[in-house]
Amino acid sequence: MKRIYGATTRIAEELDVIGPMNVQFLLTEDKQLRVIEANIRSSRSVPFVSKTLGISFPAVMVSAFLSQGESELVPIKRAKMTHIGCKASMFSFNRLAGADPILGVEMASTGEIGVFGRDKKEVFLKAMLCQNFRYPKRGVFISCDVDTTAEELCPYFERIAHRFPVFTSRQTARVFLDYGIPHTILTQRHEDSNPSFDAEVAAKEKFDLVIQLRDKRQDFMLRRCTRETATPDYWIRRLAVDYNYSLLTEPNVVRMFCDSFDINANEIEIEPFRHYVPRIYHKMENHNYTMLHRHKVGLCITSTNNSKVLAIRLKEEKIALTCFHACLGGVSAKSEEIAEQFRAIGVPVELVDLRSEMAELGFDMVMAMVGKDTNDWHLSKLILHVMGFYLLQAMRRRQMTVVAQSSSRGSKDLNFERYVHTLFPQMGVYNPWRDSTLLEEFPSDAHKIAFLRRHGVEGVSAPVELHSSVCGITHKPRAGGPAPALRMVRPREECLTTPEFCSLTFRNARCTNINGAEVTPLQALQMANEIAGRNGIGLVRTREGTIYETPGMTLLTKGLRFLYDVCFDHSTTGMFCLYSSHVSAQLASYGLLERHTQSALEAIRYLTQEVSGVVELELNQGDVIFLKMSQVAKPAKKRLAQLQTEEELEDVFQPGNGSFSDVQW
């Protein structure tokens, strides 16, 4: 690269070039540089290189044109590279009948693709897949016209044979036999009047990748051949293209293909452009804390060791840091205590009260997902949405330019970055646990705890991961950890034996009154949590050991479901179930921010805008029993479908006469 840089500089000085210049080099077998062409123009590589390096070369060019001296030139600043860019050509040999799919000095490409990745194996495989290369599943056919080339590639061919059945030409089979590589011979046109290769290509049953490595010394003959004089290797390549097989014709590509075997093609990381290129348009996302000094950094904190370690570490680096903590109304999280812990470290803390916003989102989920019998509500994803939507707004109001996360990399954290990129693209993202320096400094939880204790801060390894808000609590026990203690819901055996009666008033499918008291969404959830919790309602346990406590949302859902049964006709029920399923699926996959999800929520609001009435319930040791309904604003004239199960409609107690009877709407 230094030789290329030096040669380019000398050419530019000799030609007195100011601005873009395109130079193409050829590296010979004896490592000599040869210039193919040099001309004063901007090539198609300029925009791709600009994006890859995070440098706007068009701005640099204009600066060179207009500047009067070196002091006026736009400086070129490069961040530490954390990614690799690859530009690959696209070809259309399948549209050119009879064309030989080999490359020479002529321009044969009809397009280009660009990809980014973490290493060369990843970008190679991404580039291949973007070129419509299909990863083999059945087998591989290998034909190599030069024995020395075949011998050099035998270690790679052996790796292919370990993964796929291998089929070869007769010439290649001799080399494979010497190296003990299992294979099956397929005959060709010059060897057999009924060649088995042609038949198997047409059948598309035994292999789906063709590797054909020709003798390039014979290329001059290929360019002059006709259909009658075409060589055997030509027919292998041409038939592969005609029958839409993936085709490799270069030894270096074969080597890279085999080296990328350890990457699962179905699990390749697909991220937006800004995820890979940190400094384009003045972004800071390359996860190197030394780049934070010129920024105002907002750190999202909780009471975890990760938050404390990062706050201390960034403070030691003298970075302009402000910690932000979201108060979500959880019974297990004391926001003021958490803030005081970080203020004691010496960092400023902003408490952002998001309890009302959390309650509003909880009401939306009650309205939209009322049809599910057992619901864990995906509480951690609701918390992520509220923090991503509202906590980032608080950071922008305080003029933060970079958002830092304190948790390790996972689906939740990647989606939090997506909130930043979608809502506030002008902000950068710093994820410390992708910073190689911090990863080396803190390879385990034990190192983090030791670091905190050296700084006089308590560090504890929590046996249970908690997500707490006014909507409920999620307990995720760690492997081998003790069973978590319940915080909101009493076990059934500890509930009172006497029933408790509850009256819920709904307006537009939202609870506005509980037991005669007008309530806001936040007050409604707080009261419902208390009432339902002491009656053992809203507890869900999974096979994996996770426990969800959602007493308030469960109680409101049970009451609203009875009201839906009265107000929805058959058509409305069908549309509601369609939108509800979509919202539920998108919430589970971190898709609540998507426009189609928000559109589905808006459609549900429209469907439920006339759902109003009073529902009276009996709560008894974990059970919610319907008593009666009144003041229904607009009951459906004809009920053809119901959201309730048959069991819920049987034996409903009607107070007043002490008897059981059918439900009369």
C-alpha positions as CSV (number, residue, x, y, z in Angstrom):
1,M,0.0,0.0,0.0
2,K,2.9,2.4,0.7
3,R,4.3,1.7,-2.8
4,I,0.8,2.4,-4.3
5,Y,0.5,5.6,-2.3
6,G,4.0,6.8,-3.3
7,A,3.4,6.0,-7.0
8,T,0.1,7.8,-7.0
9,T,1.6,10.9,-5.3
10,R,4.4,11.1,-7.9
11,I,1.9,10.7,-10.8
12,A,-0.3,13.4,-9.4
13,E,2.6,15.8,-8.9
14,E,4.0,15.1,-12.4
15,L,0.6,15.7,-14.0
16,D,-0.1,18.7,-11.7
17,V,-3.5,17.4,-10.7
18,I,-5.8,19.3,-8.3
19,G,-8.9,17.3,-7.6
20,P,-9.9,13.7,-8.3
21,M,-7.7,11.3,-10.3
22,N,-8.3,7.7,-11.3
23,V,-5.3,5.4,-11.4
24,Q,-5.5,1.6,-12.0
25,F,-2.5,-0.5,-11.1
26,L,-1.5,-4.1,-12.0
27,L,0.6,-6.2,-9.6
28,T,2.7,-8.6,-11.6
29,E,3.8,-12.1,-10.4
30,D,7.2,-10.7,-9.5
31,K,5.5,-8.1,-7.2
32,Q,6.1,-5.2,-9.6
33,L,3.6,-2.4,-10.0
34,R,2.4,-1.5,-13.4
35,V,0.1,1.4,-14.3
36,I,-2.8,0.4,-16.6
37,E,-4.3,3.8,-16.9
38,A,-4.2,7.2,-15.2
39,N,-6.8,9.9,-16.0
40,I,-8.2,13.0,-14.4
41,R,-11.7,12.0,-13.4
42,S,-13.7,10.7,-10.4
43,S,-14.3,7.0,-10.6
44,R,-17.3,5.0,-9.3
45,S,-15.2,3.9,-6.3
46,V,-15.1,7.4,-4.8
47,P,-18.6,7.3,-3.2
48,F,-18.0,3.8,-1.9
49,V,-14.6,4.7,-0.4
50,S,-16.2,7.9,1.1
51,K,-18.8,5.8,2.9
52,T,-16.4,3.1,4.0
53,L,-13.9,5.5,5.5
54,G,-16.4,8.0,6.8
55,I,-14.8,10.8,4.8
56,S,-16.7,13.0,2.3
57,F,-14.2,13.0,-0.6
58,P,-16.5,15.1,-2.8
59,A,-16.2,17.8,-0.1
60,V,-12.4,17.4,-0.1
61,M,-12.4,17.7,-3.9
62,V,-14.4,20.9,-3.9
63,S,-12.2,22.3,-1.1
64,A,-9.1,21.6,-3.3
65,F,-10.7,23.4,-6.2
66,L,-11.7,26.5,-4.3
67,S,-9.0,26.9,-1.7
68,Q,-6.3,29.6,-2.0
69,G,-3.9,27.9,0.3
70,E,-3.3,24.8,2.3
71,S,-4.8,26.4,5.4
72,E,-8.2,26.5,3.7
73,L,-8.3,22.8,2.7
74,V,-10.8,20.6,4.4
75,P,-8.8,18.3,6.7
76,I,-9.0,14.5,6.2
77,K,-9.7,12.8,9.5
78,R,-10.0,9.1,9.9
79,A,-11.5,7.2,12.8
80,K,-10.2,3.8,13.8
81,M,-11.6,1.2,11.4
82,T,-14.0,-1.3,13.0
83,H,-15.4,-2.7,9.8
84,I,-14.4,-3.7,6.2
85,G,-16.0,-2.5,3.0
86,C,-16.2,-4.7,-0.1
87,K,-17.3,-3.6,-3.6
88,A,-18.0,-6.4,-6.0
89,S,-19.1,-6.6,-9.6
90,M,-22.4,-8.0,-11.0
91,F,-22.5,-9.9,-14.3
92,S,-25.2,-10.9,-16.7
93,F,-23.8,-13.9,-18.5
94,N,-27.1,-15.7,-18.2
95,R,-28.7,-13.0,-20.5
96,L,-26.0,-13.4,-23.1
97,A,-26.6,-16.6,-25.0
98,G,-23.4,-18.5,-25.6
99,A,-21.1,-16.0,-23.8
100,D,-18.2,-17.6,-21.9
101,P,-18.5,-16.6,-18.2
102,I,-14.8,-15.8,-17.7
103,L,-13.1,-12.5,-16.9
104,G,-10.4,-10.7,-18.9
105,V,-9.3,-7.1,-19.4
106,E,-12.6,-6.2,-21.1
107,M,-15.4,-4.5,-19.2
108,A,-17.8,-7.4,-18.5
109,S,-19.7,-6.2,-15.4
110,T,-23.2,-4.7,-15.6
111,G,-23.4,-3.4,-12.1
112,E,-21.8,-3.3,-8.7
113,I,-22.8,-4.0,-5.1
114,G,-21.2,-2.8,-1.8
115,V,-21.3,-4.5,1.6
116,F,-19.9,-3.9,5.0
117,G,-18.8,-6.4,7.7
118,R,-16.6,-7.1,10.7
119,D,-14.0,-9.1,8.9
120,K,-13.0,-10.3,5.4
121,K,-14.8,-13.6,5.7
122,E,-18.1,-11.9,6.5
123,V,-17.8,-9.3,3.8
124,F,-16.8,-11.9,1.2
125,L,-19.8,-14.1,2.0
126,K,-22.1,-11.1,2.0
127,A,-20.8,-9.9,-1.4
128,M,-21.3,-13.4,-2.8
129,L,-24.8,-13.6,-1.6
130,C,-25.6,-10.1,-2.9
131,Q,-24.4,-11.3,-6.4
132,N,-27.2,-13.9,-6.4
133,F,-24.8,-16.6,-5.3
134,R,-26.7,-19.5,-3.7
135,Y,-25.0,-21.3,-0.9
136,P,-24.7,-25.0,-1.8
137,K,-27.0,-27.5,-0.1
138,R,-26.7,-30.7,-2.2
139,G,-23.2,-31.1,-3.6
140,V,-20.3,-29.5,-5.5
141,F,-18.9,-30.3,-9.0
142,I,-15.1,-29.6,-9.4
143,S,-13.2,-29.4,-12.6
144,C,-9.6,-28.1,-12.7
145,D,-7.7,-28.1,-16.0
146,V,-4.2,-27.6,-14.5
147,D,-3.0,-30.4,-12.2
148,T,-0.6,-28.1,-10.3
149,T,-3.5,-25.8,-9.5
150,A,-5.6,-28.7,-8.3
151,E,-2.8,-29.9,-6.1
152,E,-2.4,-26.5,-4.5
153,L,-6.1,-26.3,-3.8
154,C,-6.5,-29.9,-2.5
155,P,-6.6,-28.8,1.2
156,Y,-9.5,-26.6,0.3
157,F,-11.2,-29.2,-1.8
158,E,-10.9,-31.6,1.1
159,R,-12.7,-29.2,3.3
160,I,-15.5,-29.1,0.7
161,A,-15.6,-32.9,0.7
162,H,-16.2,-32.9,4.5
163,R,-19.3,-30.8,4.0
164,F,-20.8,-31.8,0.6
165,P,-20.7,-34.7,-1.8
166,V,-18.1,-34.0,-4.5
167,F,-18.3,-34.7,-8.2
168,T,-15.3,-34.2,-10.6
169,S,-14.1,-34.5,-14.1
170,R,-11.8,-37.4,-15.1
171,Q,-8.7,-35.2,-15.1
172,T,-9.4,-33.7,-11.7
173,A,-10.3,-37.2,-10.3
174,R,-6.6,-38.3,-10.8
175,V,-5.4,-35.7,-8.4
176,F,-8.2,-36.4,-5.9
177,L,-7.3,-40.0,-6.0
178,D,-3.7,-39.3,-5.1
179,Y,-4.8,-37.1,-2.1
180,G,-7.5,-39.5,-0.9
181,I,-10.4,-37.1,-1.5
182,P,-13.8,-38.9,-1.9
183,H,-15.4,-38.1,-5.2
184,T,-17.7,-39.3,-8.1
185,I,-16.6,-38.9,-11.7
186,L,-19.0,-37.4,-14.3
187,T,-18.1,-37.7,-17.9
188,Q,-18.0,-34.9,-20.4
189,R,-18.9,-34.4,-24.1
190,H,-15.4,-35.2,-25.4
191,E,-15.3,-38.4,-23.4
192,D,-18.8,-39.9,-23.9
193,S,-21.6,-39.7,-26.4
194,N,-24.0,-39.5,-23.5
195,P,-22.1,-37.4,-21.0
196,S,-23.3,-37.9,-17.4
197,F,-22.3,-34.3,-16.5
198,D,-24.8,-32.8,-18.9
199,A,-27.6,-35.1,-17.6
200,E,-26.9,-34.3,-14.0
201,V,-26.8,-30.5,-14.7
202,A,-30.2,-30.8,-16.3
203,A,-31.6,-32.9,-13.4
204,K,-30.4,-30.5,-10.7
205,E,-30.5,-33.2,-8.0
206,K,-26.9,-34.1,-7.1
207,F,-25.1,-30.7,-6.9
208,D,-25.8,-27.0,-7.0
209,L,-22.4,-25.4,-7.1
210,V,-19.9,-25.7,-10.0
211,I,-16.2,-24.9,-9.6
212,Q,-14.4,-24.7,-12.9
213,L,-10.7,-23.6,-13.0
214,R,-9.4,-23.3,-16.5
215,D,-5.9,-23.1,-18.0
216,K,-5.7,-19.4,-18.6
217,R,-2.9,-19.9,-21.1
218,Q,-5.6,-21.2,-23.5
219,D,-7.8,-18.0,-23.2
220,F,-6.7,-16.8,-26.6
221,M,-8.3,-19.9,-28.1
222,L,-11.5,-19.5,-26.2
223,R,-12.0,-16.0,-27.7
224,R,-11.8,-17.5,-31.2
225,C,-13.8,-20.7,-30.8
226,T,-17.2,-21.6,-32.3
227,R,-19.8,-24.0,-31.0
228,E,-18.2,-26.8,-32.9
229,T,-14.6,-26.0,-31.7
230,A,-15.5,-25.0,-28.1
231,T,-13.3,-26.7,-25.4
232,P,-14.7,-29.0,-22.7
233,D,-14.2,-26.4,-19.9
234,Y,-16.3,-23.9,-21.9
235,W,-19.3,-26.3,-21.9
236,I,-19.0,-26.8,-18.1
237,R,-19.1,-23.1,-17.4
238,R,-21.8,-22.4,-20.0
239,L,-24.1,-25.2,-18.9
240,A,-23.7,-24.0,-15.3
241,V,-24.9,-20.5,-16.3
242,D,-27.7,-21.8,-18.5
243,Y,-29.1,-24.0,-15.7
244,N,-28.7,-21.2,-13.1
245,Y,-26.0,-22.9,-11.0
246,S,-23.6,-20.9,-8.8
247,L,-20.3,-20.8,-10.5
248,L,-16.7,-20.1,-9.3
249,T,-13.9,-19.7,-11.8
250,E,-11.0,-18.2,-9.8
251,P,-8.7,-20.0,-7.4
252,N,-8.6,-17.1,-5.0
253,V,-12.3,-17.0,-4.8
254,V,-12.4,-20.7,-4.1
255,R,-9.9,-20.3,-1.2
256,M,-12.0,-17.5,0.3
257,F,-15.2,-19.5,-0.1
258,C,-13.7,-22.4,1.9
259,D,-12.2,-20.1,4.5
260,S,-15.7,-18.7,5.2
261,F,-17.2,-22.1,6.0
262,D,-17.2,-21.3,9.7
263,I,-19.8,-18.5,9.1
264,N,-23.4,-19.6,8.9
265,A,-24.9,-18.0,5.9
266,N,-28.3,-17.8,7.6
267,E,-26.9,-15.9,10.6
268,I,-25.0,-13.2,8.9
269,E,-25.4,-9.9,10.7
270,I,-27.5,-7.4,8.7
271,E,-27.2,-3.9,10.0
272,P,-28.0,-0.4,8.6
273,F,-25.2,1.6,7.0
274,R,-24.7,3.9,10.0
275,H,-24.0,0.8,12.2
276,Y,-20.7,0.1,10.4
277,V,-19.5,3.6,9.3
278,P,-19.1,5.7,12.5
279,R,-17.9,9.1,11.3
280,I,-19.7,9.7,8.1
281,Y,-21.6,13.0,8.5
282,H,-19.8,13.5,11.8
283,K,-21.1,10.4,13.5
284,M,-19.4,8.8,16.5
285,E,-20.2,5.1,16.6
286,N,-17.0,3.3,16.4
287,H,-17.1,2.2,20.1
288,N,-13.8,3.8,21.1
289,Y,-14.2,6.0,24.2
290,T,-11.2,8.1,23.2
291,M,-13.4,9.6,20.5
292,L,-15.9,10.9,23.1
293,H,-13.9,13.8,24.3
294,R,-15.5,16.3,21.9
295,H,-19.0,15.2,22.7
296,K,-21.6,15.6,25.4
297,V,-22.4,12.0,26.3
298,G,-25.7,10.8,27.8
299,L,-25.4,7.5,29.6
300,C,-28.6,5.4,30.3
301,I,-28.1,3.9,33.8
302,T,-29.7,1.4,36.0
303,S,-28.5,0.0,39.4
304,T,-26.3,-2.7,37.6
305,N,-22.6,-3.1,37.8
306,N,-22.2,-2.3,34.2
307,S,-23.7,1.2,34.7
308,K,-21.5,1.9,37.7
309,V,-18.3,0.7,36.0
310,L,-18.9,2.7,32.8
311,A,-19.8,5.9,34.8
312,I,-16.5,5.7,36.7
313,R,-14.5,4.8,33.7
314,L,-15.8,7.6,31.5
315,K,-15.4,10.0,34.4
316,E,-11.7,9.0,34.7
317,E,-11.3,9.8,31.0
318,K,-12.6,13.4,31.8
319,I,-15.5,13.0,29.3
320,A,-18.5,15.4,29.5
321,L,-20.9,12.8,30.9
322,T,-24.5,13.1,32.2
323,C,-26.3,10.0,33.5
324,F,-30.0,9.6,32.7
325,H,-32.3,7.3,34.7
326,A,-35.9,6.7,33.7
327,C,-38.4,6.5,36.6
328,L,-41.0,4.0,35.4
329,G,-42.9,3.4,38.6
330,G,-41.6,-0.1,39.4
331,V,-42.0,-1.3,42.9
332,S,-38.5,-2.8,43.0
333,A,-36.6,0.2,41.6
334,K,-36.1,3.3,43.9
335,S,-35.1,5.9,41.3
336,E,-33.9,8.5,43.9
337,E,-31.7,5.9,45.6
338,I,-30.1,4.9,42.3
339,A,-29.5,8.6,41.4
340,E,-27.8,9.1,44.8
341,Q,-25.5,6.1,44.2
342,F,-24.2,7.7,41.0
343,R,-24.0,11.2,42.4
344,A,-21.7,9.7,45.1
345,I,-19.4,8.6,42.3
346,G,-19.2,12.2,41.2
347,V,-21.2,12.2,38.0
348,P,-24.4,14.3,37.4
349,V,-27.6,12.4,37.2
350,E,-30.9,13.5,35.5
351,L,-34.1,11.7,36.7
352,V,-36.7,11.5,34.0
353,D,-40.2,10.7,35.2
354,L,-41.8,8.4,32.6
355,R,-44.4,6.8,34.8
356,S,-47.3,8.4,32.9
357,E,-45.8,7.5,29.5
358,M,-45.3,3.9,30.7
359,A,-48.9,3.7,31.9
360,E,-50.2,5.1,28.6
361,L,-48.3,2.4,26.7
362,G,-49.7,-0.2,29.2
363,F,-53.2,1.0,28.4
364,D,-52.5,0.7,24.7
365,M,-51.4,-2.9,25.2
366,V,-54.5,-3.7,27.4
367,M,-56.7,-2.3,24.6
368,A,-54.8,-4.2,21.8
369,M,-53.9,-7.5,23.3
370,V,-57.1,-8.3,25.4
371,G,-57.7,-11.5,23.5
372,K,-54.7,-13.4,24.8
373,D,-55.6,-15.8,27.7
374,T,-52.1,-16.0,29.2
375,N,-50.0,-12.9,28.6
376,D,-46.5,-12.0,29.8
377,W,-46.9,-8.6,28.0
378,H,-43.2,-8.5,27.0
379,L,-42.5,-6.0,29.8
380,S,-38.8,-5.5,29.0
381,K,-39.7,-4.6,25.4
382,L,-42.4,-2.1,26.6
383,I,-39.7,-0.5,28.8
384,L,-37.3,-0.4,25.9
385,H,-39.9,1.4,23.8
386,V,-40.7,4.0,26.4
387,M,-37.0,4.7,27.1
388,G,-36.1,4.7,23.4
389,F,-39.0,7.1,22.6
390,Y,-39.0,9.5,25.6
391,L,-35.6,9.2,27.3
392,L,-33.9,10.1,24.1
393,Q,-36.0,13.2,23.8
394,A,-34.9,14.3,27.3
395,M,-31.2,13.8,26.2
396,R,-31.8,15.9,23.1
397,R,-33.4,18.7,25.2
398,R,-30.2,18.7,27.2
399,Q,-28.1,18.9,24.0
400,M,-26.5,15.5,24.3
401,T,-24.7,14.5,21.1
402,V,-23.9,10.8,21.9
403,V,-26.0,8.1,23.6
404,A,-24.1,5.5,25.6
405,Q,-25.5,2.2,26.7
406,S,-24.4,0.4,29.9
407,S,-25.6,-3.1,29.0
408,S,-23.8,-5.8,27.0
409,R,-24.6,-6.4,23.4
410,G,-27.8,-8.3,22.7
411,S,-31.1,-8.0,20.8
412,K,-32.3,-5.3,23.2
413,D,-29.3,-3.2,22.9
414,L,-29.2,-3.4,19.1
415,N,-32.8,-2.3,19.0
416,F,-32.1,0.6,21.3
417,E,-29.5,1.8,18.8
418,R,-32.2,1.5,16.1
419,Y,-34.4,3.9,18.2
420,V,-31.5,6.4,18.1
421,H,-30.9,6.0,14.4
422,T,-34.6,6.3,13.6
423,L,-35.7,9.1,15.9
424,F,-32.5,11.1,16.2
425,P,-30.2,10.3,13.4
426,Q,-28.0,13.3,14.2
427,M,-26.9,11.6,17.5
428,G,-24.1,9.1,17.7
429,V,-24.2,5.8,19.6
430,Y,-21.4,4.4,21.8
431,N,-21.8,0.8,23.0
432,P,-19.0,0.3,25.5
433,W,-19.1,-3.5,25.5
434,R,-18.1,-3.4,21.8
435,D,-15.1,-1.3,22.7
436,S,-12.1,-3.6,22.5
437,T,-10.3,-1.6,25.2
438,L,-13.0,-2.1,27.7
439,L,-13.5,-5.7,26.7
440,E,-9.8,-6.3,27.5
441,E,-10.0,-4.4,30.8
442,F,-13.2,-6.1,32.0
443,P,-13.4,-9.6,30.5
444,S,-15.8,-10.9,33.2
445,D,-18.2,-9.8,36.0
446,A,-15.6,-10.6,38.6
447,H,-13.3,-8.0,37.1
448,K,-16.1,-5.4,37.1
449,I,-16.8,-6.1,40.8
450,A,-13.1,-5.9,41.7
451,F,-12.9,-2.5,39.9
452,L,-15.9,-1.1,41.7
453,R,-14.6,-2.2,45.1
454,R,-11.2,-0.5,44.4
455,H,-13.2,2.7,43.9
456,G,-15.2,2.2,47.1
457,V,-18.4,1.2,45.3
458,E,-20.5,-1.8,46.2
459,G,-20.7,-4.3,43.4
460,V,-23.0,-7.3,43.6
461,S,-23.7,-10.2,41.2
462,A,-27.5,-10.2,41.1
463,P,-29.0,-13.8,41.0
464,V,-32.1,-12.5,39.2
465,E,-32.4,-10.1,36.3
466,L,-35.3,-7.7,36.9
467,H,-37.4,-5.5,34.6
468,S,-39.7,-3.4,36.7
469,S,-42.3,-0.7,35.9
470,V,-45.8,0.4,36.8
471,C,-47.0,-2.3,34.3
472,G,-45.4,-5.1,36.2
473,I,-42.2,-7.0,36.9
474,T,-40.2,-9.6,35.0
475,H,-38.0,-12.0,37.0
476,K,-35.3,-13.8,35.0
477,P,-33.3,-16.1,37.3
478,R,-29.7,-16.8,36.3
479,A,-28.6,-20.4,35.8
480,G,-28.4,-22.1,39.2
481,G,-29.8,-19.1,41.0
482,P,-32.5,-19.2,43.6
483,A,-36.2,-18.8,42.8
484,P,-37.1,-15.1,42.8
485,A,-39.4,-13.6,45.6
486,L,-42.7,-12.2,44.4
487,R,-43.1,-8.5,44.8
488,M,-46.6,-7.6,43.5
489,V,-48.8,-10.8,43.5
490,R,-49.6,-12.9,46.5
491,P,-49.5,-16.7,46.0
492,R,-53.0,-18.1,46.0
493,E,-52.6,-19.9,49.3
494,E,-51.8,-16.6,51.0
495,C,-54.8,-14.7,49.6
496,L,-57.9,-14.0,51.7
497,T,-60.7,-16.5,51.5
498,T,-63.3,-13.8,51.4
499,P,-63.9,-12.4,47.8
500,E,-63.3,-8.8,46.9
501,F,-65.7,-6.9,44.5
502,C,-64.4,-4.4,42.0
503,S,-66.1,-2.0,39.6
504,L,-64.3,-0.9,36.4
505,T,-65.6,1.9,34.2
506,F,-64.3,2.1,30.6
507,R,-64.5,5.0,28.1
508,N,-63.1,4.3,24.6
509,A,-61.7,1.0,25.9
510,R,-59.6,2.8,28.6
511,C,-60.3,2.5,32.3
512,T,-61.4,5.9,33.7
513,N,-62.9,4.9,37.1
514,I,-62.2,2.2,39.6
515,N,-64.7,1.6,42.5
516,G,-66.2,5.0,42.0
517,A,-63.0,7.0,41.9
518,E,-61.9,8.9,38.7
519,V,-58.4,7.8,37.7
520,T,-55.7,8.7,35.2
521,P,-53.9,5.8,33.4
522,L,-51.1,5.9,36.0
523,Q,-53.5,5.9,38.9
524,A,-55.6,3.2,37.3
525,L,-52.6,0.9,37.0
526,Q,-51.4,1.6,40.5
527,M,-54.8,0.9,42.0
528,A,-55.4,-2.2,39.8
529,N,-51.9,-3.5,40.8
530,E,-52.8,-3.3,44.5
531,I,-56.3,-4.7,44.1
532,A,-55.4,-7.6,41.8
533,G,-52.1,-8.3,43.5
534,R,-53.6,-9.0,46.9
535,N,-56.1,-11.4,45.3
536,G,-53.4,-13.5,43.5
537,I,-54.2,-12.2,40.0
538,G,-51.7,-11.7,37.2
539,L,-48.9,-14.3,37.8
540,V,-47.4,-16.1,34.9
541,R,-44.5,-18.7,35.1
542,T,-42.7,-20.1,32.1
543,R,-40.9,-23.4,31.6
544,E,-37.6,-21.5,31.5
545,G,-38.2,-20.2,35.0
546,T,-39.1,-16.7,34.1
547,I,-41.8,-15.1,36.2
548,Y,-44.1,-12.2,35.1
549,E,-46.1,-10.2,37.7
550,T,-48.7,-8.1,35.9
551,P,-51.7,-7.8,38.3
552,G,-53.1,-4.5,37.1
553,M,-52.9,-5.1,33.4
554,T,-54.4,-8.6,33.8
555,L,-57.3,-7.2,35.8
556,L,-58.1,-4.5,33.3
557,T,-57.8,-7.0,30.5
558,K,-60.3,-9.4,32.1
559,G,-62.8,-6.6,32.6
560,L,-62.4,-5.1,29.1
561,R,-62.7,-8.5,27.5
562,F,-66.2,-8.8,28.8
563,L,-67.1,-5.4,27.4
564,Y,-65.6,-6.3,24.0
565,D,-67.9,-9.3,23.9
566,V,-70.9,-7.0,24.1
567,C,-69.7,-4.2,21.8
568,F,-68.1,-6.2,18.9
569,D,-70.1,-7.8,16.1
570,H,-68.6,-10.5,13.9
571,S,-66.9,-8.3,11.4
572,T,-65.4,-6.0,14.1
573,T,-64.1,-9.1,16.0
574,G,-62.4,-10.4,13.0
575,M,-60.6,-7.1,12.2
576,F,-59.7,-6.6,15.9
577,C,-58.1,-10.1,16.1
578,L,-56.1,-9.4,12.9
579,Y,-54.7,-6.1,14.2
580,S,-54.2,-7.5,17.7
581,S,-52.2,-10.5,16.4
582,H,-50.0,-8.1,14.4
583,V,-49.3,-5.9,17.4
584,S,-48.5,-8.9,19.6
585,A,-46.1,-10.4,17.1
586,Q,-44.3,-7.1,16.5
587,L,-44.0,-6.4,20.2
588,A,-42.3,-9.8,20.7
589,S,-39.8,-9.0,17.9
590,Y,-39.0,-5.5,19.1
591,G,-41.1,-4.0,16.3
592,L,-43.3,-1.6,18.3
593,L,-41.5,1.4,16.7
594,E,-42.4,0.3,13.2
595,R,-44.9,2.3,11.2
596,H,-47.1,-0.7,10.4
597,T,-47.3,-1.5,14.1
598,Q,-48.3,2.0,15.1
599,S,-50.8,1.9,12.2
600,A,-52.3,-1.3,13.6
601,L,-52.6,0.3,17.1
602,E,-54.3,3.4,15.5
603,A,-56.8,1.0,13.8
604,I,-57.5,-0.7,17.1
605,R,-58.2,2.7,18.7
606,Y,-60.7,3.5,15.9
607,L,-62.4,0.1,16.4
608,T,-62.7,0.6,20.2
609,Q,-63.7,4.3,20.3
610,E,-67.3,3.4,21.2
611,V,-66.4,0.6,23.7
612,S,-67.7,2.1,27.0
613,G,-69.5,0.7,30.0
614,V,-69.2,-0.4,33.6
615,V,-68.1,-4.0,34.5
616,E,-68.5,-5.4,38.0
617,L,-66.2,-8.3,38.9
618,E,-65.6,-10.6,41.8
619,L,-61.9,-11.4,42.7
620,N,-61.3,-14.6,44.6
621,Q,-57.9,-16.3,45.1
622,G,-56.6,-15.7,41.6
623,D,-59.9,-15.9,39.8
624,V,-61.8,-13.1,38.1
625,I,-65.5,-13.7,38.0
626,F,-68.0,-11.7,36.0
627,L,-70.9,-10.3,37.9
628,K,-72.8,-7.8,35.8
629,M,-72.4,-5.0,33.2
630,S,-74.2,-1.7,32.9
631,Q,-74.2,1.6,31.0
632,V,-73.0,0.0,27.8
633,A,-72.8,2.9,25.3
634,K,-73.3,1.0,22.1
635,P,-73.9,-2.8,22.3
636,A,-73.7,-4.7,19.1
637,K,-77.1,-5.5,17.6
638,K,-76.1,-8.9,16.4
639,R,-73.5,-11.1,18.1
640,L,-72.1,-13.8,15.9
641,A,-68.7,-14.2,17.5
642,Q,-67.1,-13.8,20.9
643,L,-63.7,-13.2,22.4
644,Q,-64.6,-15.3,25.5
645,T,-63.9,-19.0,25.8
646,E,-66.8,-21.4,26.4
647,E,-65.6,-22.1,30.0
648,E,-65.8,-18.4,30.8
649,L,-69.4,-18.2,29.7
650,E,-70.5,-21.2,31.9
651,D,-72.0,-20.8,35.4
652,V,-71.7,-17.0,35.7
653,F,-73.0,-15.8,39.1
654,Q,-75.7,-13.2,39.1
655,P,-75.9,-11.4,42.4
656,G,-79.2,-10.4,44.0
657,N,-81.1,-13.7,43.9
658,G,-78.3,-16.0,44.9
659,S,-78.8,-18.3,41.8
660,F,-76.9,-19.3,38.7
661,S,-78.3,-18.5,35.3
662,D,-77.3,-17.9,31.7
663,V,-75.6,-14.6,30.8
664,Q,-78.3,-12.2,29.4
665,W,-76.7,-9.3,27.4
